[in-house]
C-alpha cells in the first residue's frame, strides 16, 4: 500500500520549527538546514514544501496571523454573547498582539522579524500590507459599530480612528 503524506501536518511541523528557532535563537537562526533539523525532516523535504525561505517566512507569518485571528474571533464572539461594549472587544483584540504569554511572545518575535525582512524584500511586502489592510478594515468596522450603538461620539471619522488604533 502506498504511503500518503499529511501535507498540512508537514507544513505545520516546519512552521513550528521556524517559530521555535526564531523565538529561541533569533531570526538569523532560521536557515533552511536548521529549520529542517529542528523539524526532524530533510532539507529536501522543506524545499519540497517551500521553494524559498521567503515563501516559508510568509507562510509562517500567515499561519501565525490565523492563530491570532482565531483568538480574536473567539474573544469578540464571547463579548457579543455577553452583550459587551465594543471598546472592550477592541481592547481585547489589540492585546492579542502584545507579548503577554509564551505563545504571544513567540508571535511578536516572529512578526518583528517578518516586518524587518519585508521592508527589504519586495516579495514579502504584500503579505505585510495585506495584514494591515485587514486590521484597518476590522478596526474601521468596530468604530462604525460603536458609533451606531451610541458608544462613540457622532461624526467621528472611522478611517482616522482605525489608523490611530492600529498605531497604538
N, C-alpha and C positions, 0 to 999 in steps of 0.2 A: 504494500500500500504506500503511495507517495506521501511524503511529508508535506504538511501545509503549514505555512508560517502565519502567525498573527501579526500582520504588518503594523497595526496601530499599537500593539503591545511593544513591538520592537522600537518604534519611533518614541514611544513614551519612555522606554528604558534608556534610549540615547539622550533624550531631552533631560531626564532626571540626572544623568551623568553630567551634562553641561551645567545644569543648575548647581549641582553639588560642587563641581570644580570651581566655578566662578565664585560661589559663596565662600568656599574654604580657602582657596589659594589665589583668588583674584582672576581677572579676565584673561591675563596672559597665560594662565594655566590651561585654558580651553583650546588646546591643539587637537587636531584630529586623532593623533595617536594616543594622547592622554584620555580623550573622550572615549575612544574605543576600549582602552584598558579599564577605565572606570566602569564602563557599561558591561564589561565582560564579553565583548564581541571583537571581531577583527576590524581593522581599518577599512578593509574592502567592504564589509557589511555597512559600516557608517556611510561610506561613499556610495553604496547602492541606494540608500535612502536619501542621502543629501549630497548633491553634486558639488557643493562648495560649503565652506564654513559660513559664508554669508547666508545661504539658504538655511543652514542649520540654526544659526542665531535668530533668523526671522521666525522660524517655526517655534523655537524655544520662547521667544517673545510673545508670539500669538497664542501659544498654548497657556502661557502664564497669565495672559490677559483673560483668557477664557475662564480660568480658575477664579480670578478676581471678579469677573462679571457674574459668575455663578454665586459667589458670596454676596455681591451687591444685590442681585435679583432676589435672593432669599431674604436678605435684610429688608428690602423695600416691600416685598410681599407680606412679611410679618408686620411691618409698620402699617401697611394698608389694612390688613386684617384687624389690627388693634385701633384703626382709625387715628393713627399717629399724625403728627404735624409733618408737613413736607420738609421743614427745616431740619427735623430730626433724621429724616430719610437721607437728605443731602449730606448732613454731617457724618452720619454712619457710613455712607458710601465713600466719602472722601477719606475717612480714616482707614479704609481698606488699602490705601496707597502709602500708609505710614508703617515703618518697621517696628510694630508693636509686639510681635511674637516671632518665633523662629522662621515660620514659613514666609511671613511678610518681609522679614529682614532679608531672606534669600531673594525674594522677588524684587525688592528695592535694589539690591546689588546688581541683579541681572538687568533691570531696567536702566540703571545708571550706565552700566557697560554698554548696553544696546544703544542708548541715546548717544553716547560719545562716539561709538563706531558709526552710527547712522549719520552723524554730522560729516564724516569723512567719506562715507560710502554711499554714492547715489542709489545703488541697488537696494539699500535698506531704508532710505528716507521715506519711501511710500508707506511702508508699514507704520513708521513712526507718525507720519502725518495722518494716516487713516485713524490711528488711535486717538489723536487729539480731536479729529472731526467727530468721532463717535461720542467722546466725552463732552465736547461742547454741545452737541445736539441733545444729549440726555440732560445736561445741566440747564440748557435753554428751556426744555420741556418742563423741568421742575419749577423754573421761575414763572413760566406761563401758568402752570397749575396752581402755584402759590398765589398768584395774583387773582386767578379765577375763584379760589377758595377764600379769598379775603385774608390770606396770611402774608401778603406782601403789599406794599403801598401801590396805589394805582399809578399807571403811566411809567412804570419802570421799564427800561429798555432790556428785554430778555437777552439779547446778544451781548451787550456790555456786561450785564450781571453774570452771565455764563463765563465770559472771559475772566472776570475778576475771581470767580470761584475756582476756575481751573488754575489760575495763577497762585492761589493760596495753596 
